[in-house]
């Protein structure tokens, strides 16, 4: 079981330390998301670019870049010449992000299962071993992300990879909210998806990806509700079967769940 503090909002010093490891605008986006997930920023609030720049010790340029990325996620609104404001933020916002990511991840996972590429399978085997060996939350997250990256790179074209990278803010940051309770379940689901890929069962690998990512979304919703950040509005969750039906239409492979001999 990983040790270390339970994931929560990072301090300004921790945010600055991230800047040496990741693109500055990505670190800024994560910091703003932490403010949103802690309740420091709420729907309708104006986002103060200068205050964020001062707190993180960066110029306004990466802050603007981060806000543009968050606008693509639907988390902020930037009306022309009127500043930046936090957009509607509720359970539906969180779920939509995770459901879209689940759908695209199921697509790439099913493609890898059908391809049966031995080099990709070897990479995934090593990634799963690293997931098993991870003892710290951050290490576990990075190993799990590497598992997903291998799948996406192996099966997605440039446009799909670019779209998947667009989930680099909301989904991973929200996933950390409940990592203390989800690690053991996530390990099981990573193994489940890998085994389905290894035996060439595209339907099962897609279903595992959806189950995993939707679970993280629901944990994020529960955590934010417990913090009072989002309310108890009626649930509007999309079921796993609905997502898999959408995947079947998108991928055009209904009825072809397992690869044939020779990995085709």
N, C-alpha and C positions, 0 to 999 in steps of 0.2 A: 504494500500500500504506500503510495507516495507520501512523503513528509513535507513539512514547510507550512507557511501560513496559508490560510484559506484565501482563495483569490478574491480580490475586491478592488476598490479604486486605488490606483497607484498614486504615489506622491510625486511632486514636481521633480525631486531628485531622481527618483526611479525612471520617470519619463525621460529626463535628460540622458540617463545612461543608455536608454534604448537607441538614442540618436546615432551612436557609434556603430550599432549593429544592423539597423534597418534604415530604409529611406526616411528622411526626416519628416516628410509630409505624412507618411504612414504612421509614424509615432505620434504625430500631432493628432491625427484622426482617432487613434486609439485613446488618447488622453481625453478628447472631447466625448467619445463614446463612454468612457468611464464616468465623466461628469453627468452624462445623461442617465446612465444606469444607477448612479448613486442618488439621483433625484436632485442634484445640484442645478442641473438644467432641466426645464420642463417645457412641454408643448406651448408654443407661443412666445417663449422667451427670446429676447434679442441676444445674439452671440457677439460678445465683445472681442474683436480681433486683437486689439491692442493689449487687453488684459491677458489673453491667452499667450500672446507673444512674450510678454514680460514674465509670466509664470514659468514658461518652458525655456526661456532664454534663447528664443529663435526669432528670426525676422518675420515680417508679415507674409512673405512669399510662401513658405511652406504651410502657413496657416490657411491662406487662400486656397492652395492646392488641396489641402485636406478637406476643406469645406465643399469644394467642387465634387470631390469623391463622395462625400456624405450626401450631397444633393442627388447624386446618381442613385444612392441607396434609398432615397426618399425620406431621409431623416432630417434634412434642413431644407428651407426654402430661401431662395435668393432673388426676391423681386427687384427689378431694375432700379438702381439708385435708391433703394430703401433699406439696405443692410441685409443681414442674415438672421433668420429666425428658425427656431426649432419647429419642425413640422409635427403633425399628429403623431403621437407615440402611444401605442397601446398593444394589447396582445396580438391583434391582427397584424400590426406592423412587424412584430417579431416573427410570427408564424409565416407570414408571406415570404420573408427573406430566407428562412430555413427551408420552406417547401420548395422554393425555386432552386435553391442549392441542392436539395435532395433529388429533385427531378434530373438535373444535369449530371449529378454524380452517379445516379443510377444508370444514366445513358452511357457514361464512360466506363463504368464497372462492367456492364453487360457486354460492351464491345471487347474489353480485355478478356473476358471469359470466353467469348466466341473465338478470339484470335488464337489463344493457346500458345503465345510466343514464349519459348523456354527462357529466353533472357529476361523478359519482364517477370515471369514467374519466379526466377531466381532473385531478382531485385526485391520482389514483394516478400519472399521468404525471409530475406535479411531484414526488411523493414518490420515485419511482424515480430521477429526475434528482438529487435531493438525496443519495440513497444512493450514487450514482456519484461525487458530488463530495466526499463525506466523507473526511477525511484522518486524523482521530484516532479511536481506538477508541470513546470515549464519544460523539462526534458520529455515528459510523456506527451505533452502537446506537440512538441517539435517532431517527435518520432511518428506520431499519428498523422501529422500533416504531411510528412514525407511519404507515408503509405498512400495517402490520397494523391499527392503530387505525381508519384510514379504511375498511377492509374491514368491520371488526366493527361500527362505528357505522352503516354504510350498510345492513347486512343483518340485524343481530341485534336482537331485541326487548329490553326492559328486563331480563327474567330471564336471558337468555343473556348479555347484556353484563355483568351482575353476576357471573355464573359465570366468565366470561373474566377479569374483573378479579381474581378469586380466585387466578389464576396469577401475580399480580404479584410474588411473592417468589421461589419456587423456580426457575421457568423462566428468568427473565432473569438472575438471579445465577449460576445454574449455566452458562448460555450463555456468560458472560464468561470462564469458566475457560480456554477454548481459542480465544478470539476471534482471537489472533494467527495461528492456522493456518486459521481458517474464513472469514475476511473475503472472500477472492476467490471461494470456492465459494458463499458466501451471496449475493454480488452476482449471480452467475449464476442462482441459484435464485429470487431476487426478480424478475429479468427474465423468467425462464421462467414464473413464476406470473402476472406482469402480462400477458405476451403471450397466455397462455391466456384470461385474463379479457377482454382486449380483443377477441379473436375470438369470444367467447361460448362457449368450450369448458369447461363446468362440470366435466366429468370430469378434464380435464387440469389445471385450476386446483386442484382438490381434491388430485390426486396430487402436484402440486408443493408444496403446503403441507405435506402429510404427509412428503414426502421431506426438505424443509428442516428441519422441527422435529424429526423423528426423528434426522437427522444430528447436530443440536446435542446431543440427548440422549446419543447414542453417544460423541461427543467428550467430553462431561462425564464419562461413566462411565470412559472411558480415562484421562482426566486424574486423576480421583480414585483410580483404581487405581495409577497411576504414583506418586502421592504416598503410597500406603499407607493412605489414608483408608478405602477399602473393599477388601474381599478379592477373591479370584478364584473366588467361588462360581459354580456353573453358570449360564450365561446363560439368561434366560427371555424374550428379546425377542419382542414381537409383530410379525409381518411387516407391511409396508405394505399388502399385499393384504387382510389381515384387517381392518385399520382401515378401508379403503375399502369393504369389504363391510358393515361396521357402519354406515358413513356412508350407504350406499345404503338400508339398512333404516330408519335414523333419519330421513333426509330424504324417503323415499318417492318418489324420482325416478329409480329405475333405468330405463335406456333413454331418458332425456331429457337427455342430456349437453350438447347445444348448444341455444342459444336459436333460436327461429324468426325469421322476418322481422319487423322492427319491434321487436325486443328483447324479445319476450314469451316 
